Each structure stands twice: as structure tokens, then as C-alpha cells.
Amino acid sequence: MRHSKTDNPQLRDLIRQLRKTGRINKADVWGRMAESLSKPRQRLASINISRLNRHTSKGDVVAVAGKVLGAGSLSHPVTVAAFAFSAKAREKIMMAKGKCLTLPEILERNPSGSKVKILR
């Protein structure tokens, strides 16, 4: 198992929280998310809105282990949880009547990780 070597205390706490919730609820999705967030900063995911549009359908719940960027357009409402959002990405998700959540918020709402897609 890879351990976080980040200096960011928020990210370090989030990784611990994801691993703990994954163990308690036997939810492999949170363990995989913690593993992805443990990577070096240069290897964290940068997902554009256009990729969200291609790989999701109406009402999906998506978790991104990194940052969501604003390139492209979104044609259906999606709930997106990510470590960070650009201002343009947040605006476009809201315009499509979707929701932007932080990873701790989605972890609190859905500790079992059911019906959560991970985009990398």
C-alpha cells in the first residue's frame, strides 16, 4: 500500500479518511480513490468537462481524484465530487443543473460508495 508523502495537511487527512471509511464499510472504491490521491501532484488527474460529458449519463455520481477543468460543455446533470474545481468547471456543472461536491462531502453522504464512478 502506498503512503502519502504530501505536505498538504488537508490532502493527507482526506487520504486517511478515505482509507478508514473504505476499511470500515468494505468499500473498495474509497481505497482506490485514496491510492490515486497518494500519487505525486504531477500525476493527479485533471479531468475536463468534455470527458465528464462523454463518460456519464444523467444523474450519475462521479468522483475525480484530482481537479476538474472547464474545457468543453456538459449536456446533462451530474453530481461531481473532486479534490478541486476550476471556477469555469464549477460554473458549467451548475449551469447543467449538476452538483459540485468535495470528496469529504460525498464520503459523508455515501460511505458505502455505491453507484460512484471514478474518473482518472
MOPAC internal coordinates of N, CA, C and O (Angstrom, degrees):
PM7 1SCF
backbone

  N    0.0000 0     0.00 0     0.00 0    0    0    0
  C    1.4508 1     0.00 0     0.00 0    1    0    0
  C    1.5229 1   108.51 1     0.00 0    2    1    0
  O    1.2310 1   121.01 1   -45.08 1    3    2    1
  N    1.3043 1   115.68 1   134.92 1    3    2    1
  C    1.4575 1   121.26 1  -179.91 1    5    3    2
  C    1.5273 1   109.41 1   -83.80 1    6    5    3
  O    1.2310 1   121.14 1   -43.35 1    7    6    5
  N    1.3173 1   115.43 1   136.65 1    7    6    5
  C    1.4524 1   120.23 1   177.75 1    9    7    6
  C    1.5214 1   109.32 1  -106.40 1   10    9    7
  O    1.2310 1   121.44 1   -34.06 1   11   10    9
  N    1.3104 1   114.85 1   145.94 1   11   10    9
  C    1.4527 1   121.17 1  -176.45 1   13   11   10
  C    1.5216 1   110.75 1   -68.51 1   14   13   11
  O    1.2310 1   120.66 1   -43.93 1   15   14   13
  N    1.3192 1   116.33 1   136.07 1   15   14   13
  C    1.4532 1   121.47 1   176.15 1   17   15   14
  C    1.5188 1   109.95 1  -119.05 1   18   17   15
  O    1.2310 1   120.17 1  -155.67 1   19   18   17
  N    1.2966 1   117.28 1    24.33 1   19   18   17
  C    1.4495 1   121.87 1  -177.47 1   21   19   18
  C    1.5250 1   110.85 1   -81.20 1   22   21   19
  O    1.2310 1   121.22 1   -27.36 1   23   22   21
  N    1.3192 1   115.27 1   152.64 1   23   22   21
  C    1.4609 1   120.94 1   176.00 1   25   23   22
  C    1.5192 1   111.31 1   -91.17 1   26   25   23
  O    1.2310 1   120.26 1   170.06 1   27   26   25
  N    1.3344 1   117.10 1    -9.94 1   27   26   25
  C    1.4504 1   121.76 1  -177.95 1   29   27   26
  C    1.5376 1   109.02 1   -76.49 1   30   29   27
  O    1.2310 1   119.41 1   -68.23 1   31   30   29
  N    1.3356 1   118.73 1   111.77 1   31   30   29
  C    1.4670 1   119.78 1  -176.85 1   33   31   30
  C    1.5317 1   113.14 1   -65.89 1   34   33   31
  O    1.2310 1   119.98 1   148.12 1   35   34   33
  N    1.3344 1   117.65 1   -31.88 1   35   34   33
  C    1.4638 1   119.83 1   178.21 1   37   35   34
  C    1.5221 1   110.67 1   -65.95 1   38   37   35
  O    1.2310 1   120.51 1   136.58 1   39   38   37
  N    1.3223 1   116.63 1   -43.42 1   39   38   37
  C    1.4590 1   121.07 1   179.49 1   41   39   38
  C    1.5207 1   110.75 1   -66.64 1   42   41   39
  O    1.2310 1   120.25 1   139.23 1   43   42   41
  N    1.3295 1   117.12 1   -40.77 1   43   42   41
  C    1.4611 1   121.17 1   178.46 1   45   43   42
  C    1.5376 1   110.77 1   -61.36 1   46   45   43
  O    1.2310 1   120.30 1   135.51 1   47   46   45
  N    1.3350 1   117.04 1   -44.49 1   47   46   45
  C    1.4653 1   120.86 1   178.32 1   49   47   46
  C    1.5243 1   111.45 1   -65.40 1   50   49   47
  O    1.2310 1   120.37 1   140.56 1   51   50   49
  N    1.3227 1   116.90 1   -39.44 1   51   50   49
  C    1.4601 1   121.11 1   178.76 1   53   51   50
  C    1.5311 1   110.88 1   -62.89 1   54   53   51
  O    1.2310 1   120.03 1   137.15 1   55   54   53
  N    1.3158 1   117.55 1   -42.85 1   55   54   53
  C    1.4689 1   121.17 1   179.32 1   57   55   54
  C    1.5210 1   110.22 1   -62.77 1   58   57   55
  O    1.2310 1   120.11 1   136.31 1   59   58   57
  N    1.3307 1   117.40 1   -43.69 1   59   58   57
  C    1.4758 1   120.81 1   176.93 1   61   59   58
  C    1.5301 1   111.06 1   -61.09 1   62   61   59
  O    1.2310 1   120.76 1   136.06 1   63   62   61
  N    1.3317 1   116.14 1   -43.94 1   63   62   61
  C    1.4611 1   121.16 1  -179.23 1   65   63   62
  C    1.5314 1   111.02 1   -64.07 1   66   65   63
  O    1.2310 1   120.19 1   138.41 1   67   66   65
  N    1.3296 1   117.23 1   -41.59 1   67   66   65
  C    1.4663 1   120.99 1   178.12 1   69   67   66
  C    1.5242 1   111.04 1   -62.83 1   70   69   67
  O    1.2310 1   120.37 1   134.18 1   71   70   69
  N    1.3284 1   116.89 1   -45.82 1   71   70   69
  C    1.4676 1   120.33 1   179.84 1   73   71   70
  C    1.5325 1   111.44 1   -62.57 1   74   73   71
  O    1.2310 1   120.84 1   136.73 1   75   74   73
  N    1.3155 1   115.99 1   -43.27 1   75   74   73
  C    1.4704 1   120.29 1  -178.83 1   77   75   74
  C    1.5237 1   110.86 1   -64.77 1   78   77   75
  O    1.2310 1   120.03 1   133.37 1   79   78   77
  N    1.3246 1   117.55 1   -46.63 1   79   78   77
  C    1.4644 1   121.31 1   179.65 1   81   79   78
  C    1.5204 1   110.75 1   -64.13 1   82   81   79
  O    1.2310 1   120.42 1   141.27 1   83   82   81
  N    1.3225 1   116.80 1   -38.73 1   83   82   81
  C    1.4557 1   120.79 1   177.58 1   85   83   82
  C    1.5204 1   112.28 1   -62.52 1   86   85   83
  O    1.2310 1   120.29 1   138.79 1   87   86   85
  N    1.3316 1   117.05 1   -41.21 1   87   86   85
  C    1.4706 1   121.03 1   178.00 1   89   87   86
  C    1.5191 1   111.60 1   -67.78 1   90   89   87
  O    1.2310 1   120.50 1   132.96 1   91   90   89
  N    1.3249 1   116.65 1   -47.04 1   91   90   89
  C    1.4730 1   120.90 1  -176.18 1   93   91   90
  C    1.5231 1   111.34 1   -63.25 1   94   93   91
  O    1.2310 1   120.33 1   135.23 1   95   94   93
  N    1.3420 1   116.97 1   -44.77 1   95   94   93
  C    1.4636 1   121.52 1  -175.35 1   97   95   94
  C    1.5242 1   113.43 1   -95.39 1   98   97   95
  O    1.2310 1   120.75 1  -176.15 1   99   98   97
  N    1.3398 1   116.17 1     3.85 1   99   98   97
  C    1.4697 1   120.89 1  -178.06 1  101   99   98
  C    1.5321 1   110.52 1    53.15 1  102  101   99
  O    1.2310 1   121.20 1  -136.42 1  103  102  101
  N    1.3317 1   115.32 1    43.58 1  103  102  101
  C    1.4633 1   122.26 1  -178.79 1  105  103  102
  C    1.5214 1   108.34 1  -107.76 1  106  105  103
  O    1.2310 1   120.78 1   -78.29 1  107  106  105
  N    1.3191 1   116.11 1   101.71 1  107  106  105
  C    1.4587 1   121.55 1  -177.84 1  109  107  106
  C    1.5238 1   112.64 1   -64.12 1  110  109  107
  O    1.2310 1   120.62 1   154.99 1  111  110  109
  N    1.3241 1   116.42 1   -25.01 1  111  110  109
  C    1.4695 1   120.44 1  -178.37 1  113  111  110
  C    1.5337 1   110.91 1   -60.31 1  114  113  111
  O    1.2310 1   119.72 1   141.97 1  115  114  113
  N    1.3196 1   118.15 1   -38.03 1  115  114  113
  C    1.4655 1   120.49 1  -178.86 1  117  115  114
  C    1.5238 1   110.97 1   -75.02 1  118  117  115
  O    1.2310 1   119.83 1   147.92 1  119  118  117
  N    1.3128 1   117.93 1   -32.08 1  119  118  117
  C    1.4596 1   120.63 1   175.15 1  121  119  118
  C    1.5190 1   111.32 1   -65.42 1  122  121  119
  O    1.2310 1   120.73 1   138.04 1  123  122  121
  N    1.3398 1   116.21 1   -41.96 1  123  122  121
  C    1.4627 1   120.37 1   177.71 1  125  123  122
  C    1.5234 1   110.98 1   -65.88 1  126  125  123
  O    1.2310 1   120.59 1   143.21 1  127  126  125
  N    1.3264 1   116.47 1   -36.79 1  127  126  125
  C    1.4644 1   120.12 1   178.30 1  129  127  126
  C    1.5402 1   110.13 1   -66.29 1  130  129  127
  O    1.2310 1   120.03 1   138.39 1  131  130  129
  N    1.3203 1   117.55 1   -41.61 1  131  130  129
  C    1.4680 1   120.97 1   177.59 1  133  131  130
  C    1.5287 1   110.41 1   -63.29 1  134  133  131
  O    1.2310 1   120.32 1   139.59 1  135  134  133
  N    1.3169 1   116.99 1   -40.41 1  135  134  133
  C    1.4584 1   121.50 1   178.22 1  137  135  134
  C    1.5373 1   110.86 1   -61.62 1  138  137  135
  O    1.2310 1   120.58 1   137.65 1  139  138  137
  N    1.3246 1   116.50 1   -42.35 1  139  138  137
  C    1.4668 1   120.42 1   179.46 1  141  139  138
  C    1.5288 1   111.87 1   -67.20 1  142  141  139
  O    1.2310 1   120.42 1   142.39 1  143  142  141
  N    1.3252 1   116.79 1   -37.61 1  143  142  141
  C    1.4625 1   120.48 1   179.88 1  145  143  142
  C    1.5253 1   112.22 1   -74.13 1  146  145  143
  O    1.2310 1   119.88 1   161.66 1  147  146  145
  N    1.3255 1   117.83 1   -18.34 1  147  146  145
  C    1.4588 1   121.86 1  -179.68 1  149  147  146
  C    1.5204 1   112.60 1   -77.83 1  150  149  147
  O    1.2310 1   120.20 1   170.76 1  151  150  149
  N    1.3085 1   117.21 1    -9.24 1  151  150  149
  C    1.4586 1   120.97 1  -179.07 1  153  151  150
  C    1.5309 1   110.18 1   -68.73 1  154  153  151
  O    1.2310 1   120.30 1   -17.02 1  155  154  153
  N    1.3230 1   117.02 1   162.98 1  155  154  153
  C    1.4678 1   119.56 1   174.97 1  157  155  154
  C    1.5263 1   111.23 1   -59.24 1  158  157  155
  O    1.2310 1   120.32 1   -25.19 1  159  158  157
  N    1.2952 1   116.99 1   154.81 1  159  158  157
  C    1.4548 1   122.58 1  -174.87 1  161  159  158
  C    1.5311 1   112.27 1   -56.28 1  162  161  159
  O    1.2310 1   120.09 1   142.66 1  163  162  161
  N    1.3167 1   117.43 1   -37.34 1  163  162  161
  C    1.4582 1   120.60 1  -179.64 1  165  163  162
  C    1.5233 1   112.64 1   -66.88 1  166  165  163
  O    1.2310 1   120.15 1   159.17 1  167  166  165
  N    1.3345 1   117.32 1   -20.83 1  167  166  165
  C    1.4608 1   120.65 1  -177.50 1  169  167  166
  C    1.5221 1   112.82 1   -99.98 1  170  169  167
  O    1.2310 1   119.90 1  -178.43 1  171  170  169
  N    1.3404 1   117.79 1     1.57 1  171  170  169
  C    1.4604 1   119.69 1   176.26 1  173  171  170
  C    1.5242 1   109.30 1   -67.40 1  174  173  171
  O    1.2310 1   120.86 1   -28.90 1  175  174  173
  N    1.3043 1   115.96 1   151.10 1  175  174  173
  C    1.4634 1   121.38 1  -176.71 1  177  175  174
  C    1.5282 1   111.15 1   -69.65 1  178  177  175
  O    1.2310 1   121.37 1   -37.98 1  179  178  177
  N    1.3157 1   114.99 1   142.02 1  179  178  177
  C    1.4665 1   123.01 1   169.78 1  181  179  178
  C    1.5224 1   105.59 1  -125.27 1  182  181  179
  O    1.2310 1   120.64 1   -76.06 1  183  182  181
  N    1.3189 1   116.39 1   103.94 1  183  182  181
  C    1.4576 1   122.29 1  -174.58 1  185  183  182
  C    1.5200 1   109.34 1  -105.48 1  186  185  183
  O    1.2310 1   120.47 1   -50.06 1  187  186  185
  N    1.3215 1   116.70 1   129.94 1  187  186  185
  C    1.4596 1   121.17 1   176.04 1  189  187  186
  C    1.5285 1   110.89 1   -87.92 1  190  189  187
  O    1.2310 1   121.19 1   -22.24 1  191  190  189
  N    1.3179 1   115.33 1   157.76 1  191  190  189
  C    1.4641 1   121.93 1   177.99 1  193  191  190
  C    1.5308 1   110.53 1   -57.89 1  194  193  191
  O    1.2310 1   120.06 1   144.43 1  195  194  193
  N    1.3227 1   117.49 1   -35.57 1  195  194  193
  C    1.4677 1   120.34 1  -179.47 1  197  195  194
  C    1.5203 1   111.54 1   -61.69 1  198  197  195
  O    1.2310 1   120.04 1   142.79 1  199  198  197
  N    1.3364 1   117.52 1   -37.21 1  199  198  197
  C    1.4695 1   120.51 1   177.23 1  201  199  198
  C    1.5244 1   110.68 1   -68.20 1  202  201  199
  O    1.2310 1   120.50 1   140.87 1  203  202  201
  N    1.3286 1   116.64 1   -39.13 1  203  202  201
  C    1.4729 1   120.09 1   175.22 1  205  203  202
  C    1.5212 1   110.26 1   -58.64 1  206  205  203
  O    1.2310 1   120.58 1   137.26 1  207  206  205
  N    1.3130 1   116.49 1   -42.74 1  207  206  205
  C    1.4575 1   121.63 1  -178.64 1  209  207  206
  C    1.5344 1   111.06 1   -63.48 1  210  209  207
  O    1.2310 1   120.36 1   138.65 1  211  210  209
  N    1.3401 1   116.91 1   -41.35 1  211  210  209
  C    1.4674 1   121.44 1  -178.69 1  213  211  210
  C    1.5202 1   113.53 1   -69.77 1  214  213  211
  O    1.2310 1   120.08 1   140.91 1  215  214  213
  N    1.3238 1   117.44 1   -39.09 1  215  214  213
  C    1.4610 1   121.11 1  -170.01 1  217  215  214
  C    1.5283 1   114.83 1  -101.50 1  218  217  215
  O    1.2310 1   119.91 1  -173.17 1  219  218  217
  N    1.3239 1   117.77 1     6.83 1  219  218  217
  C    1.4674 1   120.53 1   179.26 1  221  219  218
  C    1.5197 1   110.02 1  -128.62 1  222  221  219
  O    1.2310 1   121.98 1   -14.69 1  223  222  221
  N    1.3117 1   113.81 1   165.31 1  223  222  221
  C    1.4594 1   120.04 1   172.49 1  225  223  222
  C    1.5231 1   107.92 1  -127.64 1  226  225  223
  O    1.2310 1   120.88 1    -2.92 1  227  226  225
  N    1.3025 1   115.92 1   177.08 1  227  226  225
  C    1.4650 1   121.76 1  -175.49 1  229  227  226
  C    1.5328 1   110.60 1   -57.13 1  230  229  227
  O    1.2310 1   121.05 1   -51.33 1  231  230  229
  N    1.3315 1   115.60 1   128.67 1  231  230  229
  C    1.4497 1   121.39 1   174.89 1  233  231  230
  C    1.5246 1   115.71 1    85.42 1  234  233  231
  O    1.2310 1   119.18 1  -177.98 1  235  234  233
  N    1.3171 1   119.18 1     2.02 1  235  234  233
  C    1.4637 1   121.30 1   179.58 1  237  235  234
  C    1.5238 1   111.06 1   -68.15 1  238  237  235
  O    1.2310 1   121.51 1   -24.92 1  239  238  237
  N    1.3321 1   114.71 1   155.08 1  239  238  237
  C    1.4529 1   122.23 1   173.88 1  241  239  238
  C    1.5248 1   106.61 1  -113.57 1  242  241  239
  O    1.2310 1   120.69 1   -57.31 1  243  242  241
  N    1.3330 1   116.29 1   122.69 1  243  242  241
  C    1.4598 1   121.69 1  -174.13 1  245  243  242
  C    1.5207 1   109.51 1  -124.06 1  246  245  243
  O    1.2310 1   120.84 1   -42.41 1  247  246  245
  N    1.3299 1   116.00 1   137.59 1  247  246  245
  C    1.4586 1   122.02 1   174.40 1  249  247  246
  C    1.5285 1   108.23 1  -114.80 1  250  249  247
  O    1.2310 1   120.92 1   -45.12 1  251  250  249
  N    1.3273 1   115.85 1   134.88 1  251  250  249
  C    1.4620 1   121.87 1  -179.56 1  253  251  250
  C    1.5258 1   108.15 1  -120.92 1  254  253  251
  O    1.2310 1   120.99 1   -55.10 1  255  254  253
  N    1.3291 1   115.71 1   124.90 1  255  254  253
  C    1.4644 1   120.88 1   178.72 1  257  255  254
  C    1.5169 1   108.94 1   -87.53 1  258  257  255
  O    1.2310 1   120.63 1  -111.67 1  259  258  257
  N    1.3096 1   116.39 1    68.33 1  259  258  257
  C    1.4574 1   121.58 1  -178.47 1  261  259  258
  C    1.5099 1   109.93 1   161.91 1  262  261  259
  O    1.2310 1   121.06 1    41.44 1  263  262  261
  N    1.3376 1   115.58 1  -138.56 1  263  262  261
  C    1.4599 1   121.13 1  -174.60 1  265  263  262
  C    1.5201 1   110.71 1  -116.33 1  266  265  263
  O    1.2310 1   120.99 1   -37.55 1  267  266  265
  N    1.3348 1   115.72 1   142.45 1  267  266  265
  C    1.4621 1   122.08 1   174.95 1  269  267  266
  C    1.5237 1   107.08 1   -99.25 1  270  269  267
  O    1.2310 1   121.45 1   -52.63 1  271  270  269
  N    1.3475 1   114.83 1   127.37 1  271  270  269
  C    1.4613 1   121.27 1  -178.14 1  273  271  270
  C    1.5246 1   110.64 1  -108.29 1  274  273  271
  O    1.2310 1   119.85 1   -17.24 1  275  274  273
  N    1.3165 1   117.88 1   162.76 1  275  274  273
  C    1.4577 1   122.71 1  -168.98 1  277  275  274
  C    1.5147 1   117.81 1   -93.36 1  278  277  275
  O    1.2310 1   118.12 1  -167.87 1  279  278  277
  N    1.3195 1   121.18 1    12.13 1  279  278  277
  C    1.4598 1   121.40 1  -179.04 1  281  279  278
  C    1.5254 1   110.11 1   -75.85 1  282  281  279
  O    1.2310 1   120.43 1   -50.39 1  283  282  281
  N    1.3091 1   116.79 1   129.61 1  283  282  281
  C    1.4588 1   121.91 1   179.17 1  285  283  282
  C    1.5055 1   111.74 1   103.34 1  286  285  283
  O    1.2310 1   121.45 1    11.53 1  287  286  285
  N    1.3337 1   114.82 1  -168.47 1  287  286  285
  C    1.4639 1   119.58 1   179.46 1  289  287  286
  C    1.5202 1   109.00 1  -137.98 1  290  289  287
  O    1.2310 1   121.18 1   -21.78 1  291  290  289
  N    1.3248 1   115.34 1   158.22 1  291  290  289
  C    1.4588 1   122.53 1  -178.44 1  293  291  290
  C    1.5227 1   107.41 1  -119.29 1  294  293  291
  O    1.2310 1   120.70 1   -52.98 1  295  294  293
  N    1.3334 1   116.27 1   127.02 1  295  294  293
  C    1.4612 1   119.87 1  -174.33 1  297  295  294
  C    1.5271 1   114.23 1  -105.53 1  298  297  295
  O    1.2310 1   119.89 1   179.74 1  299  298  297
  N    1.3283 1   117.81 1    -0.26 1  299  298  297
  C    1.4645 1   120.50 1  -179.30 1  301  299  298
  C    1.5304 1   109.42 1  -145.93 1  302  301  299
  O    1.2310 1   120.08 1   -24.50 1  303  302  301
  N    1.3333 1   117.45 1   155.50 1  303  302  301
  C    1.4599 1   119.77 1  -179.17 1  305  303  302
  C    1.5287 1   111.71 1   -73.41 1  306  305  303
  O    1.2310 1   121.12 1   -46.27 1  307  306  305
  N    1.3185 1   115.46 1   133.73 1  307  306  305
  C    1.4558 1   123.12 1  -179.27 1  309  307  306
  C    1.5232 1   107.74 1  -140.38 1  310  309  307
  O    1.2310 1   120.32 1   -35.78 1  311  310  309
  N    1.3208 1   116.99 1   144.22 1  311  310  309
  C    1.4548 1   121.46 1   172.09 1  313  311  310
  C    1.5168 1   107.56 1   -95.08 1  314  313  311
  O    1.2310 1   120.79 1   -59.76 1  315  314  313
  N    1.3240 1   116.09 1   120.24 1  315  314  313
  C    1.4611 1   121.11 1  -175.79 1  317  315  314
  C    1.5257 1   109.13 1  -118.72 1  318  317  315
  O    1.2310 1   120.95 1   -51.84 1  319  318  317
  N    1.3331 1   115.78 1   128.16 1  319  318  317
  C    1.4593 1   121.80 1   174.25 1  321  319  318
  C    1.5168 1   107.05 1  -115.28 1  322  321  319
  O    1.2310 1   120.37 1   -49.66 1  323  322  321
  N    1.3235 1   116.91 1   130.34 1  323  322  321
  C    1.4608 1   120.81 1  -178.33 1  325  323  322
  C    1.5169 1   109.51 1  -148.98 1  326  325  323
  O    1.2310 1   121.67 1   -15.47 1  327  326  325
  N    1.3337 1   114.41 1   164.53 1  327  326  325
  C    1.4573 1   119.61 1   175.72 1  329  327  326
  C    1.5231 1   110.47 1   -68.95 1  330  329  327
  O    1.2310 1   120.33 1   144.88 1  331  330  329
  N    1.3432 1   116.97 1   -35.12 1  331  330  329
  C    1.4695 1   121.06 1   179.66 1  333  331  330
  C    1.5266 1   109.87 1  -153.20 1  334  333  331
  O    1.2310 1   121.01 1   -25.70 1  335  334  333
  N    1.3231 1   115.68 1   154.30 1  335  334  333
  C    1.4711 1   123.28 1   176.83 1  337  335  334
  C    1.5189 1   108.14 1  -129.07 1  338  337  335
  O    1.2310 1   120.56 1   -36.04 1  339  338  337
  N    1.3313 1   116.54 1   143.96 1  339  338  337
  C    1.4604 1   118.66 1   168.70 1  341  339  338
  C    1.5322 1   106.35 1   -78.72 1  342  341  339
  O    1.2310 1   120.49 1   -19.74 1  343  342  341
  N    1.3107 1   116.66 1   160.26 1  343  342  341
  C    1.4644 1   120.45 1  -178.80 1  345  343  342
  C    1.5240 1   110.89 1   -62.39 1  346  345  343
  O    1.2310 1   120.16 1   139.39 1  347  346  345
  N    1.3341 1   117.30 1   -40.61 1  347  346  345
  C    1.4613 1   121.67 1  -179.25 1  349  347  346
  C    1.5314 1   110.73 1   -66.71 1  350  349  347
  O    1.2310 1   119.97 1   141.04 1  351  350  349
  N    1.3302 1   117.66 1   -38.96 1  351  350  349
  C    1.4658 1   120.82 1   179.25 1  353  351  350
  C    1.5264 1   110.66 1   -65.06 1  354  353  351
  O    1.2310 1   120.73 1   136.55 1  355  354  353
  N    1.3140 1   116.20 1   -43.45 1  355  354  353
  C    1.4717 1   120.41 1   178.69 1  357  355  354
  C    1.5282 1   110.26 1   -60.92 1  358  357  355
  O    1.2310 1   120.70 1   138.05 1  359  358  357
  N    1.3148 1   116.27 1   -41.95 1  359  358  357
  C    1.4663 1   121.84 1   179.63 1  361  359  358
  C    1.5318 1   111.18 1   -63.34 1  362  361  359
  O    1.2310 1   120.13 1   135.17 1  363  362  361
  N    1.3289 1   117.35 1   -44.83 1  363  362  361
  C    1.4641 1   120.92 1  -178.50 1  365  363  362
  C    1.5277 1   112.32 1   -68.25 1  366  365  363
  O    1.2310 1   119.96 1   143.55 1  367  366  365
  N    1.3181 1   117.69 1   -36.45 1  367  366  365
  C    1.4722 1   120.59 1   177.36 1  369  367  366
  C    1.5186 1   109.73 1   -66.09 1  370  369  367
  O    1.2310 1   120.44 1   138.00 1  371  370  369
  N    1.3238 1   116.76 1   -42.00 1  371  370  369
  C    1.4698 1   120.68 1   178.96 1  373  371  370
  C    1.5290 1   111.42 1   -66.80 1  374  373  371
  O    1.2310 1   120.02 1   143.28 1  375  374  373
  N    1.3404 1   117.56 1   -36.72 1  375  374  373
  C    1.4642 1   120.93 1   178.48 1  377  375  374
  C    1.5318 1   111.00 1   -64.93 1  378  377  375
  O    1.2310 1   120.14 1   149.55 1  379  378  377
  N    1.3147 1   117.33 1   -30.45 1  379  378  377
  C    1.4672 1   121.47 1   177.94 1  381  379  378
  C    1.5300 1   111.21 1   -85.09 1  382  381  379
  O    1.2310 1   120.38 1  -170.27 1  383  382  381
  N    1.3409 1   116.89 1     9.73 1  383  382  381
  C    1.4606 1   124.24 1  -179.65 1  385  383  382
  C    1.5250 1   112.54 1    65.47 1  386  385  383
  O    1.2310 1   120.77 1  -150.46 1  387  386  385
  N    1.3309 1   116.14 1    29.54 1  387  386  385
  C    1.4597 1   122.04 1   175.69 1  389  387  386
  C    1.5148 1   110.45 1   -94.04 1  390  389  387
  O    1.2310 1   121.05 1     4.03 1  391  390  389
  N    1.3375 1   115.59 1  -175.97 1  391  390  389
  C    1.4633 1   121.12 1  -179.95 1  393  391  390
  C    1.5203 1   109.48 1  -126.83 1  394  393  391
  O    1.2310 1   121.27 1   -37.26 1  395  394  393
  N    1.3233 1   115.18 1   142.74 1  395  394  393
  C    1.4629 1   122.38 1   174.80 1  397  395  394
  C    1.5265 1   107.58 1  -110.86 1  398  397  395
  O    1.2310 1   120.76 1   -59.43 1  399  398  397
  N    1.3182 1   116.15 1   120.57 1  399  398  397
  C    1.4613 1   121.45 1   179.98 1  401  399  398
  C    1.5181 1   110.06 1  -123.27 1  402  401  399
  O    1.2310 1   121.06 1   -24.44 1  403  402  401
  N    1.3036 1   115.57 1   155.56 1  403  402  401
  C    1.4578 1   119.06 1   171.16 1  405  403  402
  C    1.5259 1   107.37 1   -85.37 1  406  405  403
  O    1.2310 1   120.67 1   -16.25 1  407  406  405
  N    1.3121 1   116.32 1   163.75 1  407  406  405
  C    1.4681 1   119.49 1   179.88 1  409  407  406
  C    1.5348 1   112.80 1   -63.39 1  410  409  407
  O    1.2310 1   118.87 1   140.47 1  411  410  409
  N    1.3555 1   119.75 1   -39.53 1  411  410  409
  C    1.4708 1   117.93 1   175.63 1  413  411  410
  C    1.5367 1   113.16 1   -61.93 1  414  413  411
  O    1.2310 1   120.07 1   146.58 1  415  414  413
  N    1.3354 1   117.47 1   -33.42 1  415  414  413
  C    1.4682 1   120.18 1   178.97 1  417  415  414
  C    1.5250 1   111.06 1   -66.45 1  418  417  415
  O    1.2310 1   119.79 1   136.00 1  419  418  417
  N    1.3327 1   118.00 1   -44.00 1  419  418  417
  C    1.4592 1   120.09 1  -179.54 1  421  419  418
  C    1.5191 1   110.28 1   -69.71 1  422  421  419
  O    1.2310 1   120.66 1   147.16 1  423  422  421
  N    1.3151 1   116.34 1   -32.84 1  423  422  421
  C    1.4621 1   121.09 1   178.14 1  425  423  422
  C    1.5251 1   110.56 1   -65.28 1  426  425  423
  O    1.2310 1   120.83 1   141.68 1  427  426  425
  N    1.3237 1   116.03 1   -38.32 1  427  426  425
  C    1.4604 1   121.26 1   178.33 1  429  427  426
  C    1.5293 1   111.48 1   -71.03 1  430  429  427
  O    1.2310 1   120.24 1   140.59 1  431  430  429
  N    1.3356 1   117.15 1   -39.41 1  431  430  429
  C    1.4677 1   121.40 1  -178.75 1  433  431  430
  C    1.5204 1   112.77 1   -74.74 1  434  433  431
  O    1.2310 1   120.19 1   146.42 1  435  434  433
  N    1.3391 1   117.24 1   -33.58 1  435  434  433
  C    1.4581 1   121.10 1  -174.53 1  437  435  434
  C    1.5290 1   109.87 1  -136.95 1  438  437  435
  O    1.2310 1   119.62 1  -107.19 1  439  438  437
  N    1.3502 1   118.33 1    72.81 1  439  438  437
  C    1.4654 1   119.93 1  -177.43 1  441  439  438
  C    1.5295 1   113.38 1   -66.50 1  442  441  439
  O    1.2310 1   119.86 1   157.72 1  443  442  441
  N    1.3236 1   117.87 1   -22.28 1  443  442  441
  C    1.4638 1   119.73 1   179.28 1  445  443  442
  C    1.5244 1   111.92 1   -80.31 1  446  445  443
  O    1.2310 1   120.25 1   164.00 1  447  446  445
  N    1.3231 1   117.13 1   -16.00 1  447  446  445
  C    1.4661 1   121.25 1   178.33 1  449  447  446
  C    1.4957 1   114.66 1    72.10 1  450  449  447
  O    1.2310 1   120.16 1  -162.22 1  451  450  449
  N    1.3251 1   117.31 1    17.78 1  451  450  449
  C    1.4621 1   119.68 1  -178.00 1  453  451  450
  C    1.5217 1   111.50 1   -70.90 1  454  453  451
  O    1.2310 1   120.85 1   -42.61 1  455  454  453
  N    1.3300 1   115.98 1   137.39 1  455  454  453
  C    1.4632 1   124.77 1   177.65 1  457  455  454
  C    1.5255 1   112.98 1    60.98 1  458  457  455
  O    1.2310 1   120.26 1  -147.61 1  459  458  457
  N    1.3291 1   117.12 1    32.39 1  459  458  457
  C    1.4524 1   121.73 1   175.12 1  461  459  458
  C    1.5238 1   108.26 1  -107.52 1  462  461  459
  O    1.2310 1   120.76 1   -54.32 1  463  462  461
  N    1.3415 1   116.16 1   125.68 1  463  462  461
  C    1.4492 1   121.76 1   176.39 1  465  463  462
  C    1.5244 1   109.02 1   -95.86 1  466  465  463
  O    1.2310 1   120.66 1   -38.80 1  467  466  465
  N    1.3257 1   116.33 1   141.20 1  467  466  465
  C    1.4586 1   120.40 1   174.96 1  469  467  466
  C    1.5181 1   107.98 1  -105.61 1  470  469  467
  O    1.2310 1   120.84 1   -51.83 1  471  470  469
  N    1.3158 1   116.00 1   128.17 1  471  470  469
  C    1.4601 1   121.09 1   173.64 1  473  471  470
  C    1.5162 1   108.40 1  -110.39 1  474  473  471
  O    1.2310 1   120.97 1   -47.41 1  475  474  473
  N    1.3283 1   115.75 1   132.59 1  475  474  473
  C    1.4691 1   120.81 1  -179.68 1  477  475  474
  C    1.4866 1   109.99 1  -119.23 1  478  477  475
  O    1.2310 1   120.10 1   180.00 1  479  478  477

